[in-house]
Amino acid sequence: MSIADSKGQCPQDLVAIFHASFHPTQGNVIDWSLKASDDLNLDHLEFSALPSGLHLVGQDVVYFTKDGQHGVCVFRRRKTTEQGHRGFRLSSLGILLAKSRRPRPWRHVQALKDLTTIIYSRLEESGILDPTDSDWEPARAFFGERKLRRADLGGAGDWNGWSDELDGSSNPPDANPTLHLPHLLRILGPSSLTLYKHILGRRRVMIYTLPPVEPACILCHVAADMCFEYQTGEGSTSTTRLKGRNKQPVNVLGMVTLADLDKLRIESEAGRGWVACTTDAIFIEKPSYYDLLIDLTTLTPHKATRPTFYASKPVPSQPGSSKGPTHRLSTVRFSWSDIKLWNEIERILKLDLDQASHHACCGPSASPDAPLKSKSITAWTDAWQVYEDVCIICAGLWIGSWRGNSTMSYSTADGPENWGSVRLEGDDDLSLHSTYVRNLGMGIEGRPVPASGSTLSPPTSTSKAGKRSSGTSGKAAVTAASVSGGSGSGKARQVSSSEDDFLEGNSNQERRDGQLLTTLALLQTFHAHTAFQVSVLEMLLPKGLGSEAGESTVYLNPKDILLFELGPLSGLDARYLEWLASEYAGGIKVIIKRGWKDLLAIILGYG
């Protein structure tokens, strides 16, 4: 049986397929595998395919890496009356991809789910619990269709920009994790900019979650995609002479377990940065292995609380004591300097609120009987945000930082809705029909305007009334057109089932198009903000870089920090600048001056 993706094309980039299961006496084992090369090592993949706690859910999808190769597996929990299995058999069917510029394991997920259903349904029908050699025949056919045949993977690992990546022509609809970027930002809130800073600074990010683990695995890929284009230099139009030390993006490790401690240590020494997720709570007690910990278990269903962020900080060693923890966790939140960029992101997200309601993970609760506590917390959060905005502007006016910003930053010349808006330097082209974004009067702010004749046609009104009517305008038009004009009865005929299907199909297409345009606008916003801050760094560095500059050292005072639109009083912003300089300063050492005299001078408006 041939199992292909939605376009009938099978990407040929697999190097292995395997089946992992839990044995009552041996633990996690790989009981069947098929490899494209005998030199391929599959040791310890059984732990990534069956992480701890997965027995609590019936099915799941797990993303992982093995020796730099990305993989994915589909987990199933099957009922059994066998002794020693405690009522369930735990197993995962997984694949391993060849190395490429842009590995895309998600392209195989739906077909892998179908394959798992075929194999396990046959076993249930025959009453056989342990698969025989003939039961793996569908898996052999699956691997034969998708295994590696060409060195260039037949284009499966190529990168042609975000527009090509997300348009759905080469991927199954809604399969790409990057399309979940708007949902990620809604869930994390302004703290998502703390994650963005760690990704751009090539730090080590660990995500702690409870099963199911697929959302956390998707979060790993989405987080890395926020800076993917700039870190790889693919499609970048930046004219800056500063280039990153690493040519590869932040490494997405996916699911890690205690068996991967050596891998985490090796990846950390490479300096490339990584993002991973785990279900092992013991990692909370090992803060030396990462720089940022995101605890997803503190996220409540009604959004009363958000995921908690922890920064790993070194503990000063005490004289004469060689034992004790070397790092400790400290709660970290977003910086006040993030408010401007978050206002830009939130404005883009508000343009697509109708689409957000289709996703339970981040859609606001519209139920009339929603808990009063959740509504009150949301109200207090909004009030606190207004308070923070006012404080930011007052502080900026006090120290005179508004002179270094765009004239439109705090202007209401084009209407009160522009108050507090961010104006980022650089090209705003989203590479989708060569359109311009974020300016009022030139299409929807924060989203690209499709060319004439394009099927990607978002609503043209940003008002609340427009948002409410846009979701029903198509159905209302069809209903009105269905009224009989000559009967005189005044009754509208019933809309046929085919028309309902047509309307539903159009609604789904509009939702996907809106999600695509919102994601592209958000990615461009992050890209433009990164280019802006790197350009400021270039302005503050001496002309000669690397070997030409020798062992140069540059000191940045609090007033220089304001040029990056960062807070001079924020310790996180200071560390972020050090990370940025370490990656892009070309070997020049950058020291942030934050002594009490420097901070006092900036508070009083001197220097």
Phi and psi in degrees as a GROMACS rama.xvg file:
@    title "Ramachandran Plot"
@    xaxis  label "Phi"
@    yaxis  label "Psi"
@TYPE xy
-89.0117  125.529  SER-2
-115.69  110.239  ILE-3
-118.899  172.21  ALA-4
-80.3843  -173.732  ASP-5
-64.5735  -21.0769  SER-6
-96.8802  3.19451  LYS-7
76.6019  10.7976  GLY-8
-114.809  134.185  GLN-9
-104.79  115.321  CYS-10
-63.8875  131.164  PRO-11
-104.466  82.2657  GLN-12
-140.028  17.0359  ASP-13
-87.3872  141.16  LEU-14
-116.703  -10.7153  VAL-15
-163.603  151.999  ALA-16
-135.624  140.471  ILE-17
-149.372  162.74  PHE-18
-127.704  121.687  HIS-19
-113.147  141.884  ALA-20
-145.24  163.046  SER-21
-97.0935  123.766  PHE-22
-102.751  135.138  HIS-23
-61.187  -24.9916  PRO-24
-111.715  -27.2065  THR-25
-99.2478  -12.3105  GLN-26
82.2989  -148.553  GLY-27
-75.3135  127.519  ASN-28
-138.024  154.99  VAL-29
-98.2611  110.274  ILE-30
-98.5185  -5.96139  ASP-31
-160.42  142.228  TRP-32
-158.023  159.04  SER-33
-144.072  126.027  LEU-34
-123.771  150.091  LYS-35
-77.0266  -21.0673  ALA-36
-143.061  140.032  SER-37
-69.8272  -17.5893  ASP-38
-77.2512  -11.2427  ASP-39
-72.0585  130.25  LEU-40
-101.76  123.441  ASN-41
-108.501  14.2099  LEU-42
-61.3326  139.352  ASP-43
72.1976  2.89868  HIS-44
-67.0311  -23.7762  LEU-45
-64.2428  -27.0048  GLU-46
-77.1106  -37.0933  PHE-47
-69.0593  -34.89  SER-48
-76.1509  -23.8964  ALA-49
-130.975  69.5297  LEU-50
-67.7233  161.195  PRO-51
-62.9613  141.799  SER-52
89.29  -5.91648  GLY-53
-70.9604  -14.1999  LEU-54
-69.3969  -9.71812  HIS-55
-79.8826  -13.5523  LEU-56
-120.069  157.181  VAL-57
-80.2828  -32.0693  GLY-58
-155.503  155.644  GLN-59
-164.721  168.781  ASP-60
-126.616  130.97  VAL-61
-123.575  125.826  VAL-62
-99.6867  143.73  TYR-63
-155.763  176.094  PHE-64
-134.479  153.362  THR-65
-143.249  110.884  LYS-66
53.3328  43.5203  ASP-67
81.8949  1.69692  GLY-68
-107.112  133.834  GLN-69
-84.4127  150.249  HIS-70
-150.811  170.466  GLY-71
-151.608  147.95  VAL-72
-140.141  155.462  CYS-73
-110.258  123.046  VAL-74
-97.5948  141.86  PHE-75
-136.187  140.498  ARG-76
-112.179  114.314  ARG-77
-109.371  137.768  ARG-78
-72.7495  144.468  LYS-79
-154.908  154.478  THR-80
-106.148  9.51579  THR-81
-63.1814  145.692  GLU-82
-73.5206  140.302  GLN-83
91.6901  -12.5729  GLY-84
-98.3203  -3.36134  HIS-85
57.5738  34.3001  ARG-86
89.2499  -6.53826  GLY-87
-141.781  149.753  PHE-88
-110.623  126.673  ARG-89
-105.73  126.958  LEU-90
-153.224  155.207  SER-91
-139.129  138.253  SER-92
-109.367  119.112  LEU-93
-130.29  166.741  GLY-94
-134.057  158.839  ILE-95
-127.685  132.377  LEU-96
-99.042  155.633  LEU-97
-72.1234  156.877  ALA-98
-68.2558  139.746  LYS-99
-157.807  173.893  SER-100
-65.3303  -39.0828  ARG-101
-137.34  81.0416  ARG-102
-63.8279  139.697  PRO-103
-130.96  72.8121  ARG-104
-64.7269  -24.1587  PRO-105
-65.3835  -18.4247  TRP-106
-68.0453  -17.7426  ARG-107
-102.154  -4.76211  HIS-108
-63.6268  -49.6813  VAL-109
-63.6009  -42.6953  GLN-110
-65.8965  -34.8501  ALA-111
-68.5075  -36.3564  LEU-112
-63.4005  -43.9609  LYS-113
-62.6556  -40.7456  ASP-114
-63.8927  -42.3421  LEU-115
-61.7028  -41.7122  THR-116
-63.3076  -40.9768  THR-117
-62.4138  -47.0055  ILE-118
-66.7552  -47.3029  ILE-119
-72.8916  -32.1598  TYR-120
-66.2848  -37.1496  SER-121
-64.6955  -38.4909  ARG-122
-67.3701  -38.8486  LEU-123
-67.9979  -38.3526  GLU-124
-66.0498  -38.3714  GLU-125
-85.6326  -9.16501  SER-126
74.872  14.2329  GLY-127
-93.4045  130.608  ILE-128
-92.974  -39.8448  LEU-129
-96.0584  117.839  ASP-130
-64.1663  141.153  PRO-131
-91.4253  177.033  THR-132
-61.8002  -36.1279  ASP-133
-71.1171  -23.0265  SER-134
-69.7926  -18.1624  ASP-135
-91.1404  7.86054  TRP-136
-60.5846  -42.9636  GLU-137
-60.268  -34.3597  PRO-138
-68.8784  -36.3514  ALA-139
-64.895  -41.7438  ARG-140
-64.7809  -39.0132  ALA-141
-60.5473  -47.3025  PHE-142
-68.162  -34.8439  PHE-143
-64.7058  -33.2281  GLY-144
-72.7535  -32.8752  GLU-145
-115.321  4.29134  ARG-146
-73.2374  159.621  LYS-147
-64.8005  129.033  LEU-148
-125.789  -27.189  ARG-149
-125.806  149.515  ARG-150
-64.3689  -31.2134  ALA-151
-89.8676  8.01337  ASP-152
61.2295  14.1878  LEU-153
65.2299  25.8287  GLY-154
87.3844  1.32773  GLY-155
-67.3229  -24.1378  ALA-156
-108.875  13.5321  GLY-157
-76.7962  160.119  ASP-158
-127.154  122.428  TRP-159
-126.337  23.6509  ASN-160
98.3078  162.835  GLY-161
-67.9215  -34.8107  TRP-162
-61.2351  -43.2268  SER-163
-72.3663  -32.7201  ASP-164
-67.192  -35.1072  GLU-165
-107.802  -0.266437  LEU-166
-76.1918  -10.8721  ASP-167
87.7917  -4.61  GLY-168
-72.8589  -28.1082  SER-169
-113.511  5.3001  SER-170
-135.865  151.646  ASN-171
-62.0252  148.355  PRO-172
-58.4044  136.805  PRO-173
62.6942  14.0099  ASP-174
-86.1894  -25.6405  ALA-175
-73.5715  125.21  ASN-176
-61.0263  -26.5522  PRO-177
-61.0552  -27.9422  THR-178
-66.1536  -11.6704  LEU-179
-87.8362  4.67678  HIS-180
-56.2976  -45.1463  LEU-181
-59.3699  -38.357  PRO-182
-67.1853  -39.3015  HIS-183
-59.6585  -45.4015  LEU-184
-66.7793  -36.7808  LEU-185
-66.6146  -35.6309  ARG-186
-74.1817  -46.0541  ILE-187
-80.5103  -25.8986  LEU-188
69.5392  -152.91  GLY-189
-60.592  -22.123  PRO-190
-65.9195  -15.5749  SER-191
-61.5697  -24.1675  SER-192
-73.7711  -25.8469  LEU-193
-65.7278  -41.2487  THR-194
-63.0688  -42.0433  LEU-195
-59.2047  -41.7061  TYR-196
-65.3214  -38.7108  LYS-197
-69.7578  -35.5184  HIS-198
-68.9098  -45.921  ILE-199
-65.2502  -34.9265  LEU-200
-81.3696  4.54959  GLY-201
55.7816  50.416  ARG-202
-91.4083  177.594  ARG-203
-101.006  120.773  ARG-204
-117.505  126.116  VAL-205
-116.841  134.273  MET-206
-114.73  120.857  ILE-207
-99.6768  130.428  TYR-208
-144.199  165.67  THR-209
-106.93  155.396  LEU-210
-60.4582  149.202  PRO-211
-71.4314  151.264  PRO-212
-100.568  -7.29166  VAL-213
-57.5972  -43.278  GLU-214
-59.6862  -39.6293  PRO-215
-67.1629  -38.1005  ALA-216
-63.9466  -40.8818  CYS-217
-64.2363  -39.6922  ILE-218
-59.2598  -37.2933  LEU-219
-58.8949  -47.1729  CYS-220
-67.6656  -41.0597  HIS-221
-65.2587  -41.3461  VAL-222
-60.4905  -43.9477  ALA-223
-66.7606  -30.8315  ALA-224
-70.9923  -18.0229  ASP-225
-62.0058  -28.0923  MET-226
-123.154  11.8206  CYS-227
-59.2742  -48.9866  PHE-228
-65.5992  -40.4554  GLU-229
-74.5449  -39.2893  TYR-230
-68.853  -30.9953  GLN-231
-88.5809  -17.726  THR-232
75.8278  7.75502  GLY-233
-79.1136  122.366  GLU-234
75.4356  6.76258  GLY-235
-78.9794  135.471  SER-236
-104.159  11.868  THR-237
-66.8375  138.265  SER-238
-98.8719  8.0595  THR-239
-66.4369  146.779  THR-240
-85.1321  -6.44941  ARG-241
-80.7125  126.384  LEU-242
-121.774  145.358  LYS-243
-70.2691  152.555  GLY-244
-66.1044  -31.9451  ARG-245
-104.996  137.702  ASN-246
-96.7018  -8.04642  LYS-247
-102.081  152.673  GLN-248
-71.3746  173.951  PRO-249
-57.1072  135.026  VAL-250
-76.6447  127.618  ASN-251
-93.9597  106.989  VAL-252
-86.4159  -22.2145  LEU-253
69.945  -142.242  GLY-254
-71.8999  129.191  MET-255
-127.468  152.895  VAL-256
-130.144  -175.873  THR-257
-64.9436  -20.1379  LEU-258
-72.9655  -7.68455  ALA-259
-105.525  17.2865  ASP-260
-60.9715  -42.2341  LEU-261
-64.4629  -37.9429  ASP-262
-64.1976  -41.2547  LYS-263
-63.6708  -37.7396  LEU-264
-66.9815  -41.6918  ARG-265
-67.1641  -42.9431  ILE-266
-64.3189  -34.2898  GLU-267
-68.2455  -36.8735  SER-268
-69.0349  -24.7092  GLU-269
-68.3977  -24.757  ALA-270
76.069  8.66838  GLY-271
-81.2854  -23.7193  ARG-272
86.6247  151.382  GLY-273
-152.877  162.434  TRP-274
-136.475  130.483  VAL-275
-143.175  167.542  ALA-276
-132.994  158.221  CYS-277
-154.148  156.528  THR-278
-108.852  0.468058  THR-279
-85.9452  110.416  ASP-280
-66.598  -16.8611  ALA-281
-65.7097  -19.6248  ILE-282
-65.1159  -23.4535  PHE-283
-63.8627  -28.4977  ILE-284
-90.461  7.10896  GLU-285
-125.061  62.4981  LYS-286
-69.493  -10.2121  PRO-287
-72.3774  -13.1947  SER-288
-86.7983  -8.72707  TYR-289
-148.571  169.029  TYR-290
-106.02  -28.0936  ASP-291
-137.838  131.964  LEU-292
-116.903  127.663  LEU-293
-111.571  116.332  ILE-294
-96.3408  102.062  ASP-295
-76.7046  -11.5203  LEU-296
-72.6979  -13.4158  THR-297
-87.7429  -0.17372  THR-298
-79.8265  122.8  LEU-299
-95.932  155.783  THR-300
-59.803  -33.0359  PRO-301
-99.0713  16.862  HIS-302
61.3203  28.1249  LYS-303
-68.5309  -29.7572  ALA-304
-134.387  156.631  THR-305
-108.216  169.046  ARG-306
-57.5162  144.682  PRO-307
-94.5831  136.612  THR-308
-105.888  134.979  PHE-309
-126.522  134.485  TYR-310
-99.4707  138.614  ALA-311
-91.2109  121.399  SER-312
-122.635  139.191  LYS-313
-68.1453  145.43  PRO-314
-99.3406  125.658  VAL-315
-60.067  130.897  PRO-316
-74.0221  139.139  SER-317
-87.4076  139.363  GLN-318
-61.4941  134.908  PRO-319
82.1275  2.84707  GLY-320
-124.578  117.389  SER-321
-97.4716  -10.0148  SER-322
-102.647  171.217  LYS-323
109.522  163.518  GLY-324
-68.2079  142.888  PRO-325
-93.7521  -19.4246  THR-326
-137.437  157.123  HIS-327
-137.188  157.439  ARG-328
-95.9872  137.005  LEU-329
-132.641  131.802  SER-330
-61.8438  132.244  THR-331
-128.102  141.337  VAL-332
-124.919  -176.198  ARG-333
-72.4291  158.107  PHE-334
-89.2769  156.885  SER-335
-65.1053  -26.5054  TRP-336
-68.1745  -14.9397  SER-337
-76.9732  -11.5707  ASP-338
-60.0204  -40.7353  ILE-339
-64.4701  -47.8253  LYS-340
-66.8982  -36.8061  LEU-341
-66.8098  -34.7722  TRP-342
-60.1156  -38.8399  ASN-343
-65.0124  -44.8096  GLU-344
-67.1078  -43.2543  ILE-345
-64.762  -34.1708  GLU-346
-64.0424  -39.0975  ARG-347
-66.6766  -40.871  ILE-348
-65.8835  -35.4282  LEU-349
-68.9714  -19.4253  LYS-350
-71.9509  -13.579  LEU-351
-129.783  40.9311  ASP-352
-67.4319  -31.6065  LEU-353
-61.6704  -38.2725  ASP-354
-69.1357  -32.785  GLN-355
-65.3969  -28.7473  ALA-356
-68.1859  -14.3602  SER-357
-82.053  -6.11625  HIS-358
-119.701  116.337  HIS-359
-66.007  -21.4896  ALA-360
-69.9504  -26.3483  CYS-361
-140.561  -3.27975  CYS-362
-72.6052  140.459  GLY-363
-67.2508  147.04  PRO-364
-73.2139  118.389  SER-365
-102.24  4.38639  ALA-366
-71.2415  134.701  SER-367
-66.5892  -23.5248  PRO-368
-99.3971  26.0914  ASP-369
-63.0595  149.126  ALA-370
-57.1681  136.603  PRO-371
-63.1994  -31.7977  LEU-372
-61.7506  -42.1985  LYS-373
-63.6538  -42.8401  SER-374
-65.6676  -39.702  LYS-375
-67.4249  -38.4809  SER-376
-64.0796  -40.6172  ILE-377
-61.9984  -41.0494  THR-378
-63.6693  -44.4369  ALA-379
-64.6633  -35.8327  TRP-380
-63.2023  -43.4088  THR-381
-62.744  -42.2567  ASP-382
-64.1018  -39.8303  ALA-383
-65.5431  -35.7535  TRP-384
-64.5684  -41.7136  GLN-385
-61.9989  -40.9749  VAL-386
-61.0682  -42.2302  TYR-387
-65.4342  -40.4433  GLU-388
-60.3014  -43.5402  ASP-389
-63.3772  -42.5162  VAL-390
-63.5989  -39.5812  CYS-391
-62.4037  -43.1841  ILE-392
-69.2684  -41.4447  ILE-393
-62.8361  -43.3494  CYS-394
-64.7057  -40.152  ALA-395
-64.0892  -41.8384  GLY-396
-67.8103  -33.6991  LEU-397
-65.5163  -46.6137  TRP-398
-92.8627  1.62633  ILE-399
78.6897  17.7245  GLY-400
-71.9386  -16.9909  SER-401
-65.5729  -21.1363  TRP-402
-70.4206  -24.6099  ARG-403
-90.1336  -3.23978  GLY-404
-99.7487  174.809  ASN-405
-63.986  147.907  SER-406
-66.5009  -16.1205  THR-407
-93.9419  -2.41739  MET-408
-59.3633  -45.0656  SER-409
-121.221  28.9977  TYR-410
-95.1058  146.629  SER-411
-116.663  25.3557  THR-412
-63.6084  -35.6668  ALA-413
-98.0335  22.7448  ASP-414
116.149  152.9  GLY-415
-64.1649  -21.8797  PRO-416
-68.4013  -13.8321  GLU-417
-87.2069  -3.89081  ASN-418
-64.617  127.469  TRP-419
80.1953  7.43403  GLY-420
-74.0199  156.875  SER-421
-101.223  137.763  VAL-422
-119.698  106.078  ARG-423
-90.5665  143.128  LEU-424
-77.9596  158.97  GLU-425
105.55  174.859  GLY-426
-74.3627  134.894  ASP-427
-100.718  17.1084  ASP-428
-71.9086  126.875  ASP-429
-91.3543  5.93188  LEU-430
61.1828  17.1946  SER-431
-115.185  101.203  LEU-432
63.686  18.8232  HIS-433
52.5828  56.5752  SER-434
-108.946  167.044  THR-435
-112.071  147.02  TYR-436
-131.615  166.959  VAL-437
76.2214  -9.78548  ARG-438
-96.1443  129.026  ASN-439
-64.0335  142.42  LEU-440
89.133  -5.15748  GLY-441
-123.916  47.9603  MET-442
96.7687  -174.13  GLY-443
-68.2847  131.074  ILE-444
-67.6982  128.93  GLU-445
88.4766  -2.88929  GLY-446
-137.253  144.771  ARG-447
-70.6874  152.069  PRO-448
-99.2012  114.122  VAL-449
-64.4584  154.318  PRO-450
-68.0523  161.376  ALA-451
-61.6548  136.529  SER-452
89.6188  -6.00249  GLY-453
-75.58  149.587  SER-454
-80.0074  -11.8778  THR-455
-89.4211  88.8087  LEU-456
-123.29  92.0961  SER-457
-73.702  164.823  PRO-458
-60.0815  154.276  PRO-459
-102.434  4.09253  THR-460
-120.321  137.08  SER-461
-103.653  2.69879  THR-462
-73.9096  159.198  SER-463
-62.7877  -36.7617  LYS-464
-65.1527  -39.5182  ALA-465
-64.292  -38.2707  GLY-466
-65.4305  -39.4508  LYS-467
-68.7105  -36.6579  ARG-468
-82.9392  -24.1001  SER-469
-64.8918  -31.0258  SER-470
-76.1891  -16.8068  GLY-471
-116.584  -2.8184  THR-472
-64.0935  -39.0925  SER-473
-64.13  -45.0335  GLY-474
-67.4193  -38.9074  LYS-475
-63.8093  -38.9124  ALA-476
-64.3263  -42.6989  ALA-477
-66.9965  -39.3977  VAL-478
-64.711  -41.9007  THR-479
-65.0871  -38.2338  ALA-480
-69.8022  -18.7453  ALA-481
-87.0286  -4.98891  SER-482
-72.2275  132.403  VAL-483
-72.6087  126.96  SER-484
-85.5784  -22.1545  GLY-485
-109.803  -2.17573  GLY-486
-78.328  -33.4394  SER-487
77.1402  2.78474  GLY-488
-80.6515  -22.774  SER-489
78.5167  7.57691  GLY-490
-105.614  138.942  LYS-491
-89.9153  137.026  ALA-492
-71.7128  159.298  ARG-493
-72.2366  141.053  GLN-494
-74.7666  129.111  VAL-495
-66.7491  163.374  SER-496
-65.1323  -33.8544  SER-497
-65.1787  -37.0386  SER-498
-67.2205  -37.6769  GLU-499
-61.5986  -42.9209  ASP-500
-63.5392  -38.9081  ASP-501
-63.9863  -43.2555  PHE-502
-65.2508  -40.7972  LEU-503
-65.6127  -39.7203  GLU-504
-63.753  -42.2009  GLY-505
-64.3148  -39.1427  ASN-506
-63.4618  -42.368  SER-507
-65.3214  -39.0835  ASN-508
-66.6049  -41.2807  GLN-509
-63.5117  -38.1133  GLU-510
-64.6219  -44.4044  ARG-511
-65.6671  -38.9949  ARG-512
-65.1863  -41.4195  ASP-513
-63.7203  -40.0948  GLY-514
-64.9238  -39.4712  GLN-515
-63.0687  -48.9851  LEU-516
-65.439  -39.3735  LEU-517
-63.6551  -43.0029  THR-518
-63.0316  -43.1607  THR-519
-62.6807  -40.166  LEU-520
-65.9848  -40.1251  ALA-521
-66.4416  -42.9192  LEU-522
-62.3318  -39.469  LEU-523
-67.9236  -34.7913  GLN-524
-63.4185  -46.3957  THR-525
-62.7301  -41.4278  PHE-526
-63.7461  -44.1916  HIS-527
-66.513  -38.7851  ALA-528
-66.9258  -38.701  HIS-529
-63.6395  -45.6066  THR-530
-61.7933  -37.3127  ALA-531
-63.4384  -47.3782  PHE-532
-70.262  -35.0793  GLN-533
-66.9284  -35.7913  VAL-534
-66.7969  -35.4876  SER-535
-65.7623  -41.2932  VAL-536
-60.6418  -41.0439  LEU-537
-61.9062  -36.9599  GLU-538
-66.6292  -31.5288  MET-539
-88.4068  -10.174  LEU-540
-91.0979  155.19  LEU-541
-65.4402  162.596  PRO-542
-64.1678  -40.4705  LYS-543
-83.0234  131.63  GLY-544
-116.327  160.488  LEU-545
62.4743  -127.916  GLY-546
-67.0382  -28.1639  SER-547
-68.0153  -32.7288  GLU-548
-88.244  -11.0199  ALA-549
67.6193  -144.172  GLY-550
-94.3743  58.2038  GLU-551
-73.2821  150.35  SER-552
-129.471  131.058  THR-553
-116.748  131.03  VAL-554
-105.212  129.224  TYR-555
-110.029  125.683  LEU-556
-93.7387  171.294  ASN-557
-55.1721  -32.5582  PRO-558
-68.3331  -33.4092  LYS-559
-66.1164  -33.672  ASP-560
-63.336  -32.4493  ILE-561
-64.2953  -27.2682  LEU-562
-64.5678  -27.2032  LEU-563
-82.6034  1.49706  PHE-564
60.1159  40.2523  GLU-565
-115.616  165.729  LEU-566
-90.5617  122.445  GLY-567
-67.821  -18.2432  PRO-568
-92.4936  -3.61206  LEU-569
-91.9907  123.289  SER-570
-67.7552  -34.8532  GLY-571
-64.9909  -41.2546  LEU-572
-64.1929  -37.1203  ASP-573
-66.2614  -42.6236  ALA-574
-65.6727  -37.335  ARG-575
-61.7511  -40.4324  TYR-576
-64.9399  -36.7261  LEU-577
-64.8289  -40.7351  GLU-578
-63.3607  -43.4674  TRP-579
-62.8889  -42.7061  LEU-580
-68.641  -36.5068  ALA-581
-62.0728  -31.2511  SER-582
-87.6547  -38.0904  GLU-583
-116.294  -1.24743  TYR-584
-83.6895  1.56042  ALA-585
65.1028  36.0013  GLY-586
91.4976  -7.51936  GLY-587
-78.1375  132.517  ILE-588
-81.9776  126.3  LYS-589
-113.539  125.436  VAL-590
-116.817  128.189  ILE-591
-91.3628  119.071  ILE-592
-84.7029  113.592  LYS-593
-133.65  37.3847  ARG-594
-70.6713  168.31  GLY-595
-65.7601  -29.8954  TRP-596
-68.6745  -40.2971  LYS-597
-66.0999  -43.9695  ASP-598
-68.3506  -38.7094  LEU-599
-65.3318  -36.3322  LEU-600
-65.8084  -40.1588  ALA-601
-73.2469  -30.8665  ILE-602
-68.7192  -39.9407  ILE-603
-83.678  -5.24629  LEU-604
89.99  16.0232  GLY-605
-96.6328  161.79  TYR-606
